[in-house]
Amino acid sequence: MSIQTPRFRGVDPATCERDYDSAELEFMQALEHYKKATGRRFPSSSEILGVVRSLGYIRVMPVSTGQ
């Protein structure tokens, strides 16, 4: 009997790989492109944030209710 939990759902037990959604694949491809272009195998947090921003992601601050 196998137990399906959200954490392990979609993981192939033979390869430990899971199905990625399109946003995850886009990010992984952009990061791989960055690593190849810069020769950096282990980008810093700042560099990863730059990759995320290059994909168009921005931080949206919560609206203040004035309380």
C-alpha positions as CSV (number, residue, x, y, z in Angstrom):
1,M,0.0,0.0,0.0
2,S,1.5,3.3,-1.0
3,I,0.8,6.5,0.9
4,Q,0.3,9.6,-1.3
5,T,1.4,12.8,0.4
6,P,1.7,16.2,-1.2
7,R,5.4,16.2,-0.6
8,F,6.0,13.0,-2.5
9,R,3.2,13.1,-5.1
10,G,4.5,12.8,-8.7
11,V,8.0,11.6,-7.7
12,D,9.4,8.7,-9.8
13,P,10.8,6.3,-7.2
14,A,13.3,4.9,-9.8
15,T,15.0,8.3,-10.5
16,C,13.8,10.5,-7.6
17,E,12.6,13.0,-10.2
18,R,9.2,14.6,-10.2
19,D,7.0,16.3,-12.8
20,Y,7.7,20.0,-12.9
21,D,5.2,22.6,-13.9
22,S,6.0,25.1,-16.7
23,A,7.1,27.9,-14.3
24,E,9.6,25.5,-12.6
25,L,10.9,24.4,-15.9
26,E,11.3,28.0,-17.1
27,F,13.2,28.9,-14.0
28,M,15.5,25.8,-14.1
29,Q,16.3,26.5,-17.8
30,A,17.0,30.2,-17.1
31,L,19.3,29.3,-14.2
32,E,21.2,26.7,-16.4
33,H,21.5,29.3,-19.1
34,Y,22.9,31.8,-16.6
35,K,25.4,29.3,-15.3
36,K,26.6,28.4,-18.8
37,A,26.9,32.1,-19.8
38,T,28.9,33.1,-16.7
39,G,30.8,29.9,-15.9
40,R,29.5,30.0,-12.4
41,R,28.5,26.5,-11.2
42,F,27.1,27.7,-7.9
43,P,25.5,31.2,-8.3
44,S,25.1,33.3,-5.2
45,S,21.7,34.3,-3.8
46,S,22.0,37.7,-5.5
47,E,22.7,36.1,-8.9
48,I,19.7,33.7,-8.5
49,L,17.5,36.7,-7.6
50,G,18.8,38.4,-10.8
51,V,17.7,35.3,-12.8
52,V,14.3,35.4,-11.2
53,R,13.9,39.1,-12.0
54,S,15.0,38.5,-15.6
55,L,12.0,36.2,-15.9
56,G,9.8,39.2,-14.9
57,Y,9.0,38.3,-11.3
58,I,8.7,41.2,-8.9
59,R,8.0,41.4,-5.2
60,V,4.6,42.8,-4.5
61,M,4.3,44.4,-1.1
62,P,1.0,43.9,0.8
63,V,-1.4,46.9,0.8
64,S,-1.4,48.7,4.1
65,T,-4.8,49.2,5.7
66,G,-3.5,52.3,7.6
67,Q,-4.0,50.7,11.1
